[in-house]
Amino acid sequence: MATDEAPDASAAERRPVILVADDAEDMRNLFQVMLKSRYELKFAETGSQALALADTDPIPDLILLDVEMPESDGYEVLAQLKANPALEPNPVIFVSARSDAKDQAKGLLGGAVDYIVKPISGPLTLLRVRTHIALQDQRRDLEEQVQRRTDELHATQLQLIRRLARAMEYREGGVTNRVLRVARYVELLAQALGIRSRVCELLTEAAPLYDIGKMGIAEHILKKTDALNEKEWLEVRRHPEIGAQIIGEHKEPLLEQARIMALTHHERWDGTGYPKGLKGDDIPVPGRIMAVADAFEAMTATQRYRSPLSPSEAAKKIIEQSGKQFDPKMVAAFQKVAKDFEAVRKEHPDELEGIHNLDFSVGGGGKPAASPAAARPAAATPPPRPAPKK
């Protein structure tokens, strides 16, 4: 009887796993003798056992499946295997006494990679098993190469996002931990909202570009210590649209979420924000999340025109703006993690304070002065509220 040769010393430590599903004991014994020297073997006598073992570690690299079995026949087992995304790629070879071309076609059309008719030829069966194991190994190697390349591209993309965010900070006057903090605030809010972990990760990675539109605002405006005049204020209000244009429209999820955040983080729940005046649920969720994160950062950071609020004072103002500036659901999520926001602020302080003018929300400190006398507020002047004056 033909048997597979024992592997040499250079063979990989992990041996391929084959699941043999056949209700006939003599066939199971035959495959045991043929394959045991090279492969790890698992045996099933029924369709339900085959399905259970196929989804149990070690996951088989190849399944030899009889058609006529108790409970579920081989075609039904194959259909269930192909319906499972984790098992669908694993090759299945039918081994059956049914020799009719229609039966073979049914198996191959259902997703089997081969069809062996009983009584089997030992040498030919071994060759076909080896071939499909080798093809499976090649497929895995290719997938691993693609995944490595994908990971490398993603890492490069993240670095470019961080470098752009850092360039924006230099243009504003220096380097702080602002972008790092805001990204953590976004992550905390997304988690508190119960958003899926991969989406949370995506929003966190996209967050650093939310204010990239300031690259298109005149530098003298960004660094101005006086209150903005009407013309300057109108210029500042362009930065969400400029940011969206810089990022561009993409099918790639990371950059698309970054564009949405950049464009919509100054929209308000009550519809009085900018640039589009979106209201309520018309504002994309990433923009609503960023609105809270950005407001907390703006209020707790040192500005050229005022001292920072304490985290508790900023939290109070955010809560007061529920249903006005902010989505009530976002505010409820913020209340769950407000202490965590404060911890992030303490963990990542700025070495250089007072170099940014961040508060460009409606009613924020960058709003144009009503008169020349208000152009340079005194140090003791109370910080502005995040909501516009009615």
N, C-alpha and C positions, 0 to 999 in steps of 0.2 A: 504494500500500500504506500502511496506517495505521502510523504510528510514534509512539512516545511523545515528547512535547515536551521540549526541553532545560530543565533546572532554571534558575530565575532566580537572581540573585546572593544573594538572601536565604535560599536553601536551605541546609540544614545541610551541614557539610563532609563528613560521612560519608555516602556513598551506600549505600542498601540493596543487599544482595548476593542474587542469585538464582542458584540451581543449576538448570540445564537438563539433565535426564537423558533422552536419547532416542538410539536407535541409528541413526536416519535423519538423514543429513547435511543434507538439505534442510530438515528441521524445526529443526535447530540453527542453520542459517544464517538461517532466517526469524526465530527469536527473537533472534538477534544483531542483526538490522536493527531489529526492533521495540523492543528494550529498552535498547540500548547507550547511548542518550543520557541516560538517567536512572539506570540501575542498573549495578552491577558484576556481571559475569557469570562463571559457572564452567560448564564443560560436561563431561558424562560420556556415554560410549557404552554402558556395561554397568552391570549392577546393582552389581557389586563396586566399580567406579570411583565410582558415585554414593554408596555408603556411605562410601568413603574421603574423598571431597571434602566430604561433609556433615559430617564430623568433623574437618575441617582448617581452620585459620584462613585467611581470615576465614570464620567459620561463617555459612552462608546464612540470610537472613531468610525466604526462601520457596523451596520446591522445586517445580519443574514436572517431573512424573514420568510417563514413558510406561509403559504396562502391559506391552507385549510387547517385552522386551529380552533379549539373550543372558545366559547364566549364571543370573541370578535375575530373575524377572519383577517388575513394579512392586508387586504385592501383597506379595511376600516382602520386598522392599526396605522398604516401608512398615512392615511388622511389625517389622523390625529397628530401624528408626529410632525407633519408638514404644517399643521395649524399652530404649532408651538414655535415661536421665533427663536428660542434658544436651541431647539433641536432640529429645526428645518434644514440647516446646512449639512447635517451629517448624512452621509450616503447610505442608502438602503439597497441591498441586493435581494431580490426574491429568489428563493430556492423552493421549487414546487414540482409535483408530478404532473401538473396541468401543462400540457405541451401545445395546446391550441394557440394559434397566432393571436386570436382575440384576447385570450387571457394574458399573454405576454404584452400585447399592446396596452391593455388596461393598466397593467402594473407600471409600465414605462411612462404612460401618459399621466399616471397619478403621482409621479415624482421619483420612482425608483431609478437607479443609475444602471442597473443590469438585471438580467433574468436568467437564472440557471435552471435547467430542467433535470429532474431526477430520472433515473439514477445518475449521479454526478460523476464526472471525471476528476479524480484527485488532482493531477498535475494542472489541468486547465482551470479548475476552481482556485487553486493556489495562485496561479498567475493573475486571475481576475481580482482576487482579494488584494494581492500585492499592488496591482495597478491602481485600484481605487483608494487604497491607503496612501499610496504615493501622491495621487492627485489631491487627496484631502490635505496632506502635509504641504503641498505646494500652495493650495488655496489659503491655508493658515499663514504660511510665510508671506504671501502676497498681502493678506489683510494686515499682518503685523507691520510690514513695510509702509503700507498706506497709512496706518494709524500713527506710526512714528513720524511720518512726514506731516500728517495733519497736526500732530502735537507740536512739531517744530514751527509750523506756520502759525499756529495759534499763539505760541509763546512769542514769536516775532511780532505778531499783531498787538499783543498786550504791551510789549516793550515800546512799540511805536505810539500807542495810546498814551502811555505814561510819559514818553518823551515830549509829545505834543502838549500834554498838560503841564509839564515842567517848563516848556518854552513859554506858555501862556503866563505862568507865574513870574518868570523873569521879566516879561514885558510889563507886568503890572507893578514891578518894583523890587522883587526879591523872591526868595524861596521859603515857603512855609509848609506845614503839614496839612493844609486845608483840603487838598484833593483826597489825601489818604483818609482824613476824618469823614468827609462827605460820603466816600465810598462805603465806609463802615456803617454810617447812619442808614444808607440805602439798604445795606445787607440786613441790618437789625429790623428795619421796618418791614422788609419783604418777608423775613422769617416770622415776625409777629402777625402778619397777614395770612400766614399759612400757605404761602406760595411755594410750589415745588422747589426742591433743593437746586436742581440744575438751572431753573429760571432765576432763582436768587443769585446764583453764581454769575449768571449772564448779566444781570442788572448791576451787580457789584463791579464787574469787569468793565462795563460800559460807562459807569458813572464819571470817571475822570474827565471825559470830554464834554460834560454838560455845559460848561461855560466857555467852550473854545471860541464861541462867537465874539468874545471880547478881543480876539486877535484882530478883528476888523474895526474896532473902535479906536479913535484917535488916542494916542498915548497921553496927551495932555489932559484929556478927560478922565482917564483911568487914574491918573496920579493927582488929580485936582484936590486941594484941601478945602476949597470953598464949596458951598452948595452949588449944584448945577443950575445953569439958566435954562430957559425953555428949549432953545435950540439944542443944547447939549443933552438935555433929558430925552428929547426925541431921538437923538443919535444913539443913546444908550439903549433905548427900547428896541433897537434893530438887532441887538446881539443874539437873540434866540434864532431869528431867521438866518442871520449870517452863519451861526454855528451849524444849522441844518444844512446850509449850502456847502460849508467846508467839508462836513462829513459825507454829504451826498446820499443818494438813495441806493440801498443795497438789499439784495435777497439774503445776504449773510446775516444771521440773527444778531451778532454782537454789534456790528456797526449800525444796523437798523434800530436797535434799542438805544444806542448812543444818540442817533439822530432824533429820535422821538423825545428823549430827555432834554436835549439841547433846545428843541423847538418849543416844548410845552411846559417847561418848569416854572414859567412866570404866569401861566394861566391860573385863574382863580375859580373856585367852586361856584361862586355867585355870578360868574360871567364878566367880571370887571377887570380881568387881567389882560395880558398882552402876550403875543402879537395878534392873535385871532379873536380874542374875546370868547373863547370856548367856555361852556358852562356845564357843570355837573358831570354826568357820565360820558359826555362828549370828549372830555379830557382823557387821553390815554392813561392807563394806570401808572406806567413808568413816570410820566410827568407829574402825576399827583403825589407819588412817593417822593420824587426829587423836590417838589415844592416844599414839603415839610423839612427834608434834610437840609436844603439850601437855606431856608429861613432860620433854622436853629443855628447853622454855622454862621450866617450873617450877624445874627443877634449876639452870639457869644464871642465873636472875633473882634479884636481891636480895629476900629476904623479911623481914618484920618480925622473925621469930624466928631467922633465921640468915643467914649470908653465902652468896653463890652458889658453886656448884661451877664448876670450870673446864670448858670444853667437852669436854676429853678425859676428865675424871672422869665427866661426865654420860654420855658415849658408852659408857664402860666399864660403867656401871650398866645402861644400856639393853640392852647385849649380854648381860649376866648374866641379864637377865629374859626372854630369848628362850624361848618355850614356857611361860612362867609369866604374867607381866603382858602380854607382847606376842606377837603373831603372829610366828613365826619368819621368814616371808617378808617381813614389814615390817622386821624387824631386819636381814635380809640386804640389803634395799634401803637402809636407813639407813646401813649400813657403807659402801656405795658412795658416799654423798654426805655423810658425816660432816664432811669438810673444808669442804664447801660450807655446812653448817649453821654452822660456826664463822665462816666468812666473812660470812654474813648477820648473825650476832651482832655482829661488829665493825663492819659497815657501818651497822647501825641500833641504836646503843646508846641507852640511856635518859638523858635529861637529868636526870630526877628518879628516883633510886634509892630503894628501901626503902619504897615506898608501897603495894605490893600484897601480898596474901596469896593466892598462886595455887595452892599445892601442896595440893590437896584430893583427891589420889589416895589409894587405900587404903594406909595405912602412911605417908602423907606427914606433913609437919610440922603440918597442921591437926588430926591425930588427938587425941582427948581425952587429957589427962594421966592417968597411973595414980595419981598422988598429988599433994597440994598442992606438994610440994617440986619436982615436975617442971613446975610451971605456967609458969615463966619460965626457959627454958634459958639457960645461960651462953654468952657469945660464942664460947668455945673448944669448945663441944659439937659433935661431928662432925655434918654434915648427915645427915638421915634417908635411908634407902634408899627407892626407890620401891616396893619390894615390902612386903606386910604381914608383920609378925612372926608367926612360926609359934608 
